[in-house]
Amino acid sequence: MSKRTLVRGGLVITAADEVHADVLTEDGRIVALAANGSDVAASWTADRVIDATDKYVIPGGVDGHTHMEMPFGGTFAADTFETGTRAAAWGGTTTIVDFAIQSPGQALREGLDAWYAKADGNCAIDYGFHMILADVNEDSLKEMDLLVQEGITSFKLFMAYPGVFYSDDGKILRAMQRASHNGGLIMMHAENGIAIDVLVEQALAAGRTDPRHHGEVRKVLLEAEATHRAIQLARVADAPLYVVHVSAEEAVAELAAARDMGLPVFGETCPQYLFLSTDNLAEPDFEGAKYVCSTPLRPREHQSALWRGLRTNDLQVVSTDHCPFCFNGQKEMGRGDFSKIPNGLPGVEHRMDLLHQAVVDGHITRRRWIEIACASPARMFGLYPKKGTIAPGADADIVIYDPHAEQTLSARTHHMDVDYSVYEGKRITGQVETVLSRGEVVIDGRKYTGRPGHGSYTPRSTCQYLT
């Protein structure tokens, strides 16, 4: 039986347009749009009509950077694929791209199959995978070609974390050369991990053990240097480059310079860098541990450069890098040694709301909100126009968003499986009201109606910003 849903009376916002329109979905896809009150719209019938009067009707968010169940520092990220994707749905995100991990000595296929198994049957929303390359060798380079054909079209490398995920410049260059031939996109964690480890050792030897020193040793210049080096290696390999979680003004400047030269270089930032700062890392009584992530939070003055980069398109995407660890029992592992604090923050539930607050505050326009949160990540990771827009033929991933509702972010009310919120007590304007994922209502008037297993694995094409 065909199932039709009609979203009536709202302001449809995409990256390209704002139009008062009704949206008709059928069997999980958007089939038509027509002007509010038009004869065409009035003629439509549906199994369910959702009233979006005075609301925004926007595409479901696409979060291109999450880490569900990720092993790190002797523990695991607190959100499973079940709890994390449910929280994402609550926040208006209907697609995530998570990171499958290759362990050293392991085939890419082995790591990827482990992540397929973690996610299969557990996700409330649709999902795809990037692949973390932790062991670049002749076998893994050949496997990259096979994964691209399978719809795993992006590969993450680390200039940080020696002894864990780190790749030296030679391995990075080899992976980039392979990507230049197979159409893959190299994603880079750009920090000079070798130099950082020296500074960590020196800080601990001097008795500087508090969480705030995490930010002090992971210096802005070491992010900027690594970003510059990654860009030059990509130029040598004639490969595209996507720099993840950009946090510093100097790193944005490196990306802007490369883009001004016409290079296929892209960058993302995350809400934590736009709304939090080293002031949080310095909170007393070990509270700063809640804010330990890498790249680290920066002094507040870097935020204006990040907002400017989003407005000028030197930064194209806002993702969350969602990787939550509970304060009790996980973050506490680093008491007396900041280097043992698991790196990562919870955030998958709040990205769409925080970016709407940025619209309210005048940092970005409504269409740019949708571009950096929905359309650009969908294009970057080969999901557009199936995801990231509201148009005939697209998946019926639709959010009815109340731009006037007010809410206070808190661990008491969020749905992520973590015991604190980095935005505790923050008041924001705007809230998700109803969410459709491929036509199925998963949030209904701020009540969860989804289920594990609704979300399906979504293979991806190659980056759509590349000619």
C-alpha beads as a LAMMPS data file, in Angstrom:
LAMMPS data file: protein, C-alpha beads

467 atoms
466 bonds

1 atom types
1 bond types

-500.0 500.0 xlo xhi
-500.0 500.0 ylo yhi
-500.0 500.0 zlo zhi

Masses

1 110.0

Atoms # bond

1 1 1 0.000 0.000 0.000
2 1 1 1.267 3.449 -0.915
3 1 1 1.729 5.784 2.046
4 1 1 1.390 9.539 1.553
5 1 1 2.166 12.347 4.002
6 1 1 1.441 16.028 3.381
7 1 1 3.313 18.781 5.223
8 1 1 1.116 21.847 4.863
9 1 1 1.509 25.567 5.505
10 1 1 5.206 25.936 6.304
11 1 1 8.134 27.977 5.019
12 1 1 10.339 25.555 3.101
13 1 1 14.011 26.482 3.489
14 1 1 16.786 24.880 1.442
15 1 1 20.308 26.026 0.690
16 1 1 19.000 27.700 -2.459
17 1 1 15.479 28.955 -1.695
18 1 1 12.899 30.006 0.852
19 1 1 9.338 29.451 -0.309
20 1 1 5.945 29.045 1.356
21 1 1 5.027 25.609 0.052
22 1 1 3.262 22.381 0.874
23 1 1 5.343 19.215 0.561
24 1 1 3.890 15.865 -0.504
25 1 1 5.716 12.624 0.248
26 1 1 4.930 9.131 -0.921
27 1 1 6.622 5.841 -0.012
28 1 1 9.598 7.532 1.603
29 1 1 10.314 10.079 -1.119
30 1 1 9.319 13.675 -1.768
31 1 1 7.095 13.668 -4.831
32 1 1 5.946 17.291 -5.168
33 1 1 5.948 20.839 -3.799
34 1 1 3.237 23.424 -4.456
35 1 1 2.568 26.917 -3.172
36 1 1 0.593 27.179 0.066
37 1 1 -3.079 27.642 -0.776
38 1 1 -2.702 26.864 -4.476
39 1 1 -5.231 24.768 -6.324
40 1 1 -2.624 22.075 -6.854
41 1 1 -1.799 21.835 -3.143
42 1 1 -5.488 21.919 -2.222
43 1 1 -6.143 18.930 -4.473
44 1 1 -3.658 16.670 -2.688
45 1 1 -4.853 13.934 -0.364
46 1 1 -2.703 12.033 2.100
47 1 1 -2.835 9.434 4.859
48 1 1 -1.541 12.054 7.238
49 1 1 -1.443 15.853 7.110
50 1 1 1.095 17.680 9.287
51 1 1 0.319 21.329 9.972
52 1 1 3.506 23.414 9.665
53 1 1 1.855 26.845 9.876
54 1 1 4.322 29.414 11.249
55 1 1 7.050 26.756 11.195
56 1 1 10.066 26.102 9.029
57 1 1 10.139 22.982 6.855
58 1 1 13.783 22.047 6.380
59 1 1 15.801 19.063 5.173
60 1 1 16.901 16.576 7.788
61 1 1 20.389 17.385 8.997
62 1 1 23.422 15.497 7.681
63 1 1 26.143 15.068 10.312
64 1 1 29.259 13.979 8.461
65 1 1 31.424 13.349 11.533
66 1 1 30.331 11.078 14.390
67 1 1 32.023 8.393 16.483
68 1 1 29.472 5.979 17.940
69 1 1 30.949 3.222 20.125
70 1 1 34.469 4.424 19.292
71 1 1 37.328 2.838 21.274
72 1 1 39.651 5.483 22.704
73 1 1 42.117 5.573 25.577
74 1 1 41.053 2.280 27.140
75 1 1 37.310 2.933 26.975
76 1 1 34.504 3.396 24.451
77 1 1 32.356 6.356 23.408
78 1 1 29.220 6.264 25.563
79 1 1 26.657 6.408 22.756
80 1 1 25.862 3.244 20.856
81 1 1 24.464 3.411 17.346
82 1 1 21.032 2.944 18.913
83 1 1 21.266 5.735 21.509
84 1 1 23.312 8.072 19.330
85 1 1 21.060 7.923 16.286
86 1 1 17.981 8.329 18.478
87 1 1 19.515 11.486 19.967
88 1 1 20.381 12.690 16.473
89 1 1 16.743 12.293 15.437
90 1 1 15.627 14.324 18.463
91 1 1 17.871 17.092 17.187
92 1 1 16.652 17.056 13.586
93 1 1 19.535 15.075 12.084
94 1 1 18.385 12.264 9.809
95 1 1 21.703 11.025 8.402
96 1 1 25.083 10.449 10.022
97 1 1 28.373 9.378 8.493
98 1 1 30.346 7.558 11.160
99 1 1 33.947 6.319 11.123
100 1 1 34.816 2.661 10.745
101 1 1 38.282 2.011 12.147
102 1 1 41.131 -0.066 10.783
103 1 1 43.383 -1.240 13.604
104 1 1 47.137 -1.556 12.910
105 1 1 47.834 -4.913 11.301
106 1 1 44.191 -5.311 10.318
107 1 1 42.632 -5.217 6.850
108 1 1 40.285 -2.354 6.049
109 1 1 37.579 -4.933 5.355
110 1 1 37.889 -6.361 8.855
111 1 1 37.423 -2.950 10.442
112 1 1 34.571 -2.016 8.138
113 1 1 32.718 -5.271 8.768
114 1 1 32.973 -4.668 12.517
115 1 1 31.249 -1.286 12.084
116 1 1 28.588 -2.737 9.813
117 1 1 27.838 -5.199 12.611
118 1 1 27.680 -2.486 15.294
119 1 1 25.181 -0.422 13.300
120 1 1 23.071 -3.062 11.563
121 1 1 19.536 -3.176 12.963
122 1 1 20.273 -0.565 15.620
123 1 1 19.962 2.835 13.942
124 1 1 16.950 5.139 14.149
125 1 1 18.110 7.150 11.113
126 1 1 20.129 6.480 7.963
127 1 1 23.884 6.142 8.150
128 1 1 27.031 5.748 6.095
129 1 1 30.696 5.207 6.880
130 1 1 34.056 6.834 6.348
131 1 1 37.140 4.641 6.843
132 1 1 39.954 5.482 9.251
133 1 1 43.298 4.360 7.855
134 1 1 45.529 3.484 10.792
135 1 1 47.951 1.258 8.843
136 1 1 48.835 2.468 5.347
137 1 1 50.516 -0.341 3.411
138 1 1 50.307 -1.924 -0.018
139 1 1 47.346 -4.092 0.960
140 1 1 45.308 -1.291 2.532
141 1 1 46.044 1.000 -0.414
142 1 1 44.593 -1.621 -2.788
143 1 1 41.591 -2.060 -0.498
144 1 1 40.834 1.656 -0.789
145 1 1 39.860 1.106 -4.425
146 1 1 37.407 -1.652 -3.476
147 1 1 35.833 0.430 -0.715
148 1 1 35.227 3.366 -3.075
149 1 1 33.344 0.994 -5.378
150 1 1 31.306 -0.160 -2.366
151 1 1 30.250 3.379 -1.415
152 1 1 32.884 4.098 1.260
153 1 1 34.375 7.077 -0.539
154 1 1 36.289 8.976 2.159
155 1 1 39.324 8.021 4.207
156 1 1 40.553 9.652 7.385
157 1 1 44.207 9.985 8.308
158 1 1 45.766 11.351 11.483
159 1 1 48.781 13.583 11.866
160 1 1 48.119 13.268 15.623
161 1 1 48.106 10.406 18.163
162 1 1 51.493 8.716 17.555
163 1 1 51.291 5.030 18.387
164 1 1 47.518 4.933 17.896
165 1 1 46.213 6.383 14.623
166 1 1 49.231 8.426 13.472
167 1 1 50.512 8.268 9.894
168 1 1 53.809 9.836 8.843
169 1 1 54.093 12.086 5.817
170 1 1 55.158 9.232 3.550
171 1 1 52.095 7.156 4.394
172 1 1 49.852 10.190 4.037
173 1 1 51.322 10.917 0.611
174 1 1 50.778 7.319 -0.535
175 1 1 47.146 7.379 0.579
176 1 1 46.589 10.725 -1.120
177 1 1 48.122 9.416 -4.351
178 1 1 45.753 6.463 -4.237
179 1 1 42.774 8.733 -3.626
180 1 1 43.762 10.917 -6.564
181 1 1 43.239 7.883 -8.811
182 1 1 40.224 6.181 -7.231
183 1 1 38.086 9.279 -6.562
184 1 1 38.262 9.060 -2.778
185 1 1 38.377 12.060 -0.467
186 1 1 41.142 12.239 2.145
187 1 1 39.981 13.597 5.500
188 1 1 42.718 14.880 7.786
189 1 1 43.075 15.349 11.523
190 1 1 45.632 18.123 11.216
191 1 1 47.739 18.496 14.350
192 1 1 51.485 17.907 14.676
193 1 1 51.255 14.941 17.017
194 1 1 54.999 14.373 17.312
195 1 1 55.586 17.904 18.612
196 1 1 52.477 17.763 20.814
197 1 1 53.741 14.629 22.545
198 1 1 56.961 16.459 23.465
199 1 1 54.961 19.313 24.979
200 1 1 52.705 16.877 26.851
201 1 1 55.718 15.140 28.367
202 1 1 57.246 18.468 29.406
203 1 1 53.994 19.748 30.908
204 1 1 53.448 16.636 33.009
205 1 1 57.071 16.646 34.178
206 1 1 56.558 20.228 35.361
207 1 1 53.429 19.251 37.310
208 1 1 50.978 20.868 34.915
209 1 1 48.350 18.125 35.015
210 1 1 44.982 19.944 34.964
211 1 1 42.596 19.714 31.977
212 1 1 43.367 23.277 30.864
213 1 1 46.874 22.167 29.913
214 1 1 45.364 19.896 27.242
215 1 1 44.584 23.056 25.282
216 1 1 47.904 24.693 26.049
217 1 1 50.065 21.863 24.663
218 1 1 47.966 21.359 21.516
219 1 1 49.011 24.749 20.236
220 1 1 47.320 26.778 17.519
221 1 1 50.585 26.864 15.566
222 1 1 50.751 23.071 15.537
223 1 1 47.259 22.893 14.049
224 1 1 48.154 25.544 11.467
225 1 1 51.473 23.859 10.605
226 1 1 49.825 20.485 10.105
227 1 1 47.040 22.042 8.016
228 1 1 49.650 23.719 5.804
229 1 1 51.623 20.473 5.474
230 1 1 48.517 18.459 4.619
231 1 1 47.625 20.958 1.901
232 1 1 51.103 20.769 0.372
233 1 1 51.098 16.961 0.432
234 1 1 47.695 16.996 -1.277
235 1 1 49.111 19.323 -3.935
236 1 1 52.015 16.939 -4.556
237 1 1 49.564 14.030 -4.857
238 1 1 47.059 16.055 -6.903
239 1 1 44.390 14.933 -4.450
240 1 1 41.448 16.654 -2.760
241 1 1 41.641 17.309 0.968
242 1 1 39.014 17.762 3.686
243 1 1 40.341 19.029 7.018
244 1 1 38.185 17.968 9.954
245 1 1 37.318 19.932 13.130
246 1 1 39.122 23.185 12.270
247 1 1 39.378 25.224 15.470
248 1 1 41.949 27.996 14.969
249 1 1 42.080 31.227 13.005
250 1 1 45.525 30.362 11.639
251 1 1 44.258 27.033 10.276
252 1 1 41.335 28.791 8.568
253 1 1 43.880 31.125 6.968
254 1 1 45.752 28.142 5.514
255 1 1 42.530 26.772 4.027
256 1 1 41.532 30.180 2.654
257 1 1 44.917 30.645 0.982
258 1 1 44.673 27.231 -0.648
259 1 1 41.143 27.859 -1.860
260 1 1 42.154 31.254 -3.224
261 1 1 44.607 29.312 -5.399
262 1 1 41.733 27.186 -6.695
263 1 1 42.830 24.024 -4.883
264 1 1 40.247 21.322 -3.998
265 1 1 40.671 21.901 -0.269
266 1 1 37.726 21.870 2.142
267 1 1 37.209 22.378 5.841
268 1 1 34.697 21.683 8.581
269 1 1 34.274 23.152 12.013
270 1 1 32.078 22.063 14.906
271 1 1 29.650 23.791 17.285
272 1 1 32.016 23.417 20.229
273 1 1 34.555 25.701 18.552
274 1 1 31.859 28.237 17.700
275 1 1 30.232 28.373 21.149
276 1 1 32.821 27.160 23.704
277 1 1 36.384 28.219 24.531
278 1 1 39.424 27.663 26.730
279 1 1 37.403 29.328 29.502
280 1 1 35.525 26.028 29.729
281 1 1 38.705 23.942 29.809
282 1 1 39.862 26.075 32.760
283 1 1 36.772 25.372 34.881
284 1 1 37.859 24.332 38.415
285 1 1 37.543 21.006 40.271
286 1 1 38.358 18.971 37.175
287 1 1 35.157 20.208 35.479
288 1 1 37.340 21.258 32.541
289 1 1 37.749 17.577 31.664
290 1 1 34.212 17.645 30.263
291 1 1 35.500 19.897 27.468
292 1 1 38.610 17.925 26.461
293 1 1 38.569 17.175 22.737
294 1 1 41.080 17.362 19.898
295 1 1 41.611 19.696 18.211
296 1 1 41.098 21.532 21.535
297 1 1 38.850 24.435 22.382
298 1 1 40.570 27.725 21.605
299 1 1 40.534 31.209 23.144
300 1 1 37.279 32.986 22.398
301 1 1 38.840 35.372 19.873
302 1 1 39.161 32.504 17.356
303 1 1 35.369 32.231 17.077
304 1 1 34.992 35.315 14.887
305 1 1 37.410 33.831 12.337
306 1 1 35.417 30.589 12.247
307 1 1 32.118 32.424 11.710
308 1 1 33.756 34.501 8.996
309 1 1 35.079 31.332 7.344
310 1 1 31.561 29.890 7.310
311 1 1 30.179 33.054 5.740
312 1 1 32.904 33.245 3.051
313 1 1 32.765 29.476 2.347
314 1 1 36.368 28.912 3.368
315 1 1 34.694 26.483 5.773
316 1 1 31.908 24.537 4.085
317 1 1 30.509 22.187 6.729
318 1 1 29.559 22.111 10.407
319 1 1 29.683 18.593 11.851
320 1 1 29.708 17.544 15.498
321 1 1 32.637 15.125 15.928
322 1 1 30.205 13.544 18.391
323 1 1 32.314 11.304 20.640
324 1 1 30.862 11.365 24.164
325 1 1 32.500 10.032 27.315
326 1 1 30.767 10.205 30.681
327 1 1 32.336 12.440 33.301
328 1 1 31.935 9.753 35.951
329 1 1 34.165 6.796 35.239
330 1 1 35.483 7.928 31.844
331 1 1 36.648 11.551 31.844
332 1 1 37.804 10.891 35.429
333 1 1 40.432 8.505 34.085
334 1 1 42.559 11.613 33.560
335 1 1 42.586 12.960 37.117
336 1 1 46.205 13.884 37.803
337 1 1 47.189 13.466 34.118
338 1 1 45.288 15.420 31.460
339 1 1 46.773 13.229 28.715
340 1 1 44.662 10.303 29.971
341 1 1 41.324 12.156 29.661
342 1 1 39.367 10.540 26.801
343 1 1 39.151 13.061 23.960
344 1 1 35.627 13.843 22.809
345 1 1 32.397 15.709 23.470
346 1 1 28.665 14.973 23.115
347 1 1 26.913 17.078 20.490
348 1 1 24.942 15.157 17.850
349 1 1 21.607 16.271 19.331
350 1 1 22.272 20.008 19.410
351 1 1 23.929 20.955 16.103
352 1 1 20.796 22.050 14.236
353 1 1 19.526 24.074 17.210
354 1 1 22.855 25.785 17.875
355 1 1 23.182 26.758 14.222
356 1 1 19.656 28.144 14.271
357 1 1 20.755 30.219 17.264
358 1 1 23.552 31.488 15.031
359 1 1 20.854 32.657 12.600
360 1 1 19.047 34.416 15.454
361 1 1 22.340 36.013 16.545
362 1 1 23.104 37.252 13.015
363 1 1 26.169 35.124 12.284
364 1 1 24.624 33.338 9.266
365 1 1 21.472 33.439 7.141
366 1 1 18.734 30.815 7.218
367 1 1 19.790 29.410 3.867
368 1 1 23.417 29.234 4.979
369 1 1 22.245 27.329 8.073
370 1 1 20.723 24.694 5.815
371 1 1 23.719 24.739 3.493
372 1 1 26.372 24.048 6.154
373 1 1 24.229 21.565 8.121
374 1 1 22.417 19.695 5.334
375 1 1 23.282 20.405 1.706
376 1 1 27.057 20.874 1.855
377 1 1 27.779 17.734 3.891
378 1 1 25.459 15.799 1.575
379 1 1 27.385 17.049 -1.463
380 1 1 30.773 16.639 0.213
381 1 1 30.124 12.993 0.971
382 1 1 28.202 11.926 -2.123
383 1 1 24.654 11.890 -0.757
384 1 1 23.038 14.797 -2.640
385 1 1 20.235 15.205 -3.726
386 1 1 18.993 12.011 -2.029
387 1 1 19.863 13.801 1.211
388 1 1 20.306 17.446 2.150
389 1 1 17.450 19.123 0.306
390 1 1 13.671 19.238 -0.134
391 1 1 12.916 18.512 -3.778
392 1 1 11.031 15.918 -5.831
393 1 1 12.967 12.662 -5.815
394 1 1 14.808 13.336 -2.569
395 1 1 14.357 11.090 0.434
396 1 1 11.532 12.371 2.633
397 1 1 13.918 13.425 5.407
398 1 1 12.015 16.460 6.659
399 1 1 12.100 18.509 9.852
400 1 1 9.284 20.756 11.020
401 1 1 11.148 23.381 13.034
402 1 1 9.617 25.912 15.415
403 1 1 11.772 29.051 15.138
404 1 1 10.030 30.756 18.055
405 1 1 10.178 28.006 20.696
406 1 1 12.625 28.563 23.525
407 1 1 14.566 25.822 25.264
408 1 1 17.359 25.381 27.783
409 1 1 19.993 22.760 26.972
410 1 1 20.718 20.388 29.827
411 1 1 21.850 16.865 30.622
412 1 1 18.523 16.473 32.416
413 1 1 16.609 16.745 29.151
414 1 1 18.973 15.645 26.384
415 1 1 18.802 12.149 24.893
416 1 1 22.498 11.406 24.406
417 1 1 23.730 8.615 26.686
418 1 1 26.164 10.783 28.618
419 1 1 25.974 12.271 32.105
420 1 1 26.675 15.921 31.328
421 1 1 26.082 18.602 28.711
422 1 1 28.798 20.933 27.476
423 1 1 25.993 23.473 26.918
424 1 1 24.402 23.067 30.371
425 1 1 21.985 25.942 31.034
426 1 1 22.384 27.558 27.604
427 1 1 19.130 29.167 26.460
428 1 1 18.429 29.026 22.751
429 1 1 15.613 30.014 20.426
430 1 1 14.268 27.369 18.061
431 1 1 13.388 23.704 18.502
432 1 1 12.685 20.611 16.451
433 1 1 9.006 19.698 16.542
434 1 1 8.514 16.795 14.120
435 1 1 10.981 14.697 12.100
436 1 1 10.411 12.414 9.129
437 1 1 13.073 9.922 8.106
438 1 1 12.347 8.508 4.650
439 1 1 8.716 9.413 5.219
440 1 1 8.435 7.714 8.618
441 1 1 7.647 10.028 11.527
442 1 1 10.405 9.428 14.081
443 1 1 9.769 12.530 16.217
444 1 1 6.099 13.476 16.467
445 1 1 5.315 16.723 18.248
446 1 1 8.433 16.299 20.404
447 1 1 7.698 12.671 21.178
448 1 1 9.947 9.871 19.951
449 1 1 8.120 7.437 17.662
450 1 1 11.104 5.919 15.892
451 1 1 12.666 2.520 16.344
452 1 1 16.028 0.801 16.090
453 1 1 16.444 -0.713 12.654
454 1 1 14.477 1.910 10.747
455 1 1 17.730 3.570 9.714
456 1 1 19.371 1.962 6.713
457 1 1 22.953 1.876 5.488
458 1 1 23.412 4.381 2.670
459 1 1 26.249 3.884 0.165
460 1 1 27.786 7.126 -1.060
461 1 1 29.103 8.400 -4.375
462 1 1 32.304 10.405 -4.523
463 1 1 32.611 14.038 -3.436
464 1 1 30.277 16.115 -5.578
465 1 1 32.385 19.273 -5.340
466 1 1 35.041 17.665 -7.543
467 1 1 34.906 17.828 -11.320

Bonds

1 1 1 2
2 1 2 3
3 1 3 4
4 1 4 5
5 1 5 6
6 1 6 7
7 1 7 8
8 1 8 9
9 1 9 10
10 1 10 11
11 1 11 12
12 1 12 13
13 1 13 14
14 1 14 15
15 1 15 16
16 1 16 17
17 1 17 18
18 1 18 19
19 1 19 20
20 1 20 21
21 1 21 22
22 1 22 23
23 1 23 24
24 1 24 25
25 1 25 26
26 1 26 27
27 1 27 28
28 1 28 29
29 1 29 30
30 1 30 31
31 1 31 32
32 1 32 33
33 1 33 34
34 1 34 35
35 1 35 36
36 1 36 37
37 1 37 38
38 1 38 39
39 1 39 40
40 1 40 41
41 1 41 42
42 1 42 43
43 1 43 44
44 1 44 45
45 1 45 46
46 1 46 47
47 1 47 48
48 1 48 49
49 1 49 50
50 1 50 51
51 1 51 52
52 1 52 53
53 1 53 54
54 1 54 55
55 1 55 56
56 1 56 57
57 1 57 58
58 1 58 59
59 1 59 60
60 1 60 61
61 1 61 62
62 1 62 63
63 1 63 64
64 1 64 65
65 1 65 66
66 1 66 67
67 1 67 68
68 1 68 69
69 1 69 70
70 1 70 71
71 1 71 72
72 1 72 73
73 1 73 74
74 1 74 75
75 1 75 76
76 1 76 77
77 1 77 78
78 1 78 79
79 1 79 80
80 1 80 81
81 1 81 82
82 1 82 83
83 1 83 84
84 1 84 85
85 1 85 86
86 1 86 87
87 1 87 88
88 1 88 89
89 1 89 90
90 1 90 91
91 1 91 92
92 1 92 93
93 1 93 94
94 1 94 95
95 1 95 96
96 1 96 97
97 1 97 98
98 1 98 99
99 1 99 100
100 1 100 101
101 1 101 102
102 1 102 103
103 1 103 104
104 1 104 105
105 1 105 106
106 1 106 107
107 1 107 108
108 1 108 109
109 1 109 110
110 1 110 111
111 1 111 112
112 1 112 113
113 1 113 114
114 1 114 115
115 1 115 116
116 1 116 117
117 1 117 118
118 1 118 119
119 1 119 120
120 1 120 121
121 1 121 122
122 1 122 123
123 1 123 124
124 1 124 125
125 1 125 126
126 1 126 127
127 1 127 128
128 1 128 129
129 1 129 130
130 1 130 131
131 1 131 132
132 1 132 133
133 1 133 134
134 1 134 135
135 1 135 136
136 1 136 137
137 1 137 138
138 1 138 139
139 1 139 140
140 1 140 141
141 1 141 142
142 1 142 143
143 1 143 144
144 1 144 145
145 1 145 146
146 1 146 147
147 1 147 148
148 1 148 149
149 1 149 150
150 1 150 151
151 1 151 152
152 1 152 153
153 1 153 154
154 1 154 155
155 1 155 156
156 1 156 157
157 1 157 158
158 1 158 159
159 1 159 160
160 1 160 161
161 1 161 162
162 1 162 163
163 1 163 164
164 1 164 165
165 1 165 166
166 1 166 167
167 1 167 168
168 1 168 169
169 1 169 170
170 1 170 171
171 1 171 172
172 1 172 173
173 1 173 174
174 1 174 175
175 1 175 176
176 1 176 177
177 1 177 178
178 1 178 179
179 1 179 180
180 1 180 181
181 1 181 182
182 1 182 183
183 1 183 184
184 1 184 185
185 1 185 186
186 1 186 187
187 1 187 188
188 1 188 189
189 1 189 190
190 1 190 191
191 1 191 192
192 1 192 193
193 1 193 194
194 1 194 195
195 1 195 196
196 1 196 197
197 1 197 198
198 1 198 199
199 1 199 200
200 1 200 201
201 1 201 202
202 1 202 203
203 1 203 204
204 1 204 205
205 1 205 206
206 1 206 207
207 1 207 208
208 1 208 209
209 1 209 210
210 1 210 211
211 1 211 212
212 1 212 213
213 1 213 214
214 1 214 215
215 1 215 216
216 1 216 217
217 1 217 218
218 1 218 219
219 1 219 220
220 1 220 221
221 1 221 222
222 1 222 223
223 1 223 224
224 1 224 225
225 1 225 226
226 1 226 227
227 1 227 228
228 1 228 229
229 1 229 230
230 1 230 231
231 1 231 232
232 1 232 233
233 1 233 234
234 1 234 235
235 1 235 236
236 1 236 237
237 1 237 238
238 1 238 239
239 1 239 240
240 1 240 241
241 1 241 242
242 1 242 243
243 1 243 244
244 1 244 245
245 1 245 246
246 1 246 247
247 1 247 248
248 1 248 249
249 1 249 250
250 1 250 251
251 1 251 252
252 1 252 253
253 1 253 254
254 1 254 255
255 1 255 256
256 1 256 257
257 1 257 258
258 1 258 259
259 1 259 260
260 1 260 261
261 1 261 262
262 1 262 263
263 1 263 264
264 1 264 265
265 1 265 266
266 1 266 267
267 1 267 268
268 1 268 269
269 1 269 270
270 1 270 271
271 1 271 272
272 1 272 273
273 1 273 274
274 1 274 275
275 1 275 276
276 1 276 277
277 1 277 278
278 1 278 279
279 1 279 280
280 1 280 281
281 1 281 282
282 1 282 283
283 1 283 284
284 1 284 285
285 1 285 286
286 1 286 287
287 1 287 288
288 1 288 289
289 1 289 290
290 1 290 291
291 1 291 292
292 1 292 293
293 1 293 294
294 1 294 295
295 1 295 296
296 1 296 297
297 1 297 298
298 1 298 299
299 1 299 300
300 1 300 301
301 1 301 302
302 1 302 303
303 1 303 304
304 1 304 305
305 1 305 306
306 1 306 307
307 1 307 308
308 1 308 309
309 1 309 310
310 1 310 311
311 1 311 312
312 1 312 313
313 1 313 314
314 1 314 315
315 1 315 316
316 1 316 317
317 1 317 318
318 1 318 319
319 1 319 320
320 1 320 321
321 1 321 322
322 1 322 323
323 1 323 324
324 1 324 325
325 1 325 326
326 1 326 327
327 1 327 328
328 1 328 329
329 1 329 330
330 1 330 331
331 1 331 332
332 1 332 333
333 1 333 334
334 1 334 335
335 1 335 336
336 1 336 337
337 1 337 338
338 1 338 339
339 1 339 340
340 1 340 341
341 1 341 342
342 1 342 343
343 1 343 344
344 1 344 345
345 1 345 346
346 1 346 347
347 1 347 348
348 1 348 349
349 1 349 350
350 1 350 351
351 1 351 352
352 1 352 353
353 1 353 354
354 1 354 355
355 1 355 356
356 1 356 357
357 1 357 358
358 1 358 359
359 1 359 360
360 1 360 361
361 1 361 362
362 1 362 363
363 1 363 364
364 1 364 365
365 1 365 366
366 1 366 367
367 1 367 368
368 1 368 369
369 1 369 370
370 1 370 371
371 1 371 372
372 1 372 373
373 1 373 374
374 1 374 375
375 1 375 376
376 1 376 377
377 1 377 378
378 1 378 379
379 1 379 380
380 1 380 381
381 1 381 382
382 1 382 383
383 1 383 384
384 1 384 385
385 1 385 386
386 1 386 387
387 1 387 388
388 1 388 389
389 1 389 390
390 1 390 391
391 1 391 392
392 1 392 393
393 1 393 394
394 1 394 395
395 1 395 396
396 1 396 397
397 1 397 398
398 1 398 399
399 1 399 400
400 1 400 401
401 1 401 402
402 1 402 403
403 1 403 404
404 1 404 405
405 1 405 406
406 1 406 407
407 1 407 408
408 1 408 409
409 1 409 410
410 1 410 411
411 1 411 412
412 1 412 413
413 1 413 414
414 1 414 415
415 1 415 416
416 1 416 417
417 1 417 418
418 1 418 419
419 1 419 420
420 1 420 421
421 1 421 422
422 1 422 423
423 1 423 424
424 1 424 425
425 1 425 426
426 1 426 427
427 1 427 428
428 1 428 429
429 1 429 430
430 1 430 431
431 1 431 432
432 1 432 433
433 1 433 434
434 1 434 435
435 1 435 436
436 1 436 437
437 1 437 438
438 1 438 439
439 1 439 440
440 1 440 441
441 1 441 442
442 1 442 443
443 1 443 444
444 1 444 445
445 1 445 446
446 1 446 447
447 1 447 448
448 1 448 449
449 1 449 450
450 1 450 451
451 1 451 452
452 1 452 453
453 1 453 454
454 1 454 455
455 1 455 456
456 1 456 457
457 1 457 458
458 1 458 459
459 1 459 460
460 1 460 461
461 1 461 462
462 1 462 463
463 1 463 464
464 1 464 465
465 1 465 466
466 1 466 467
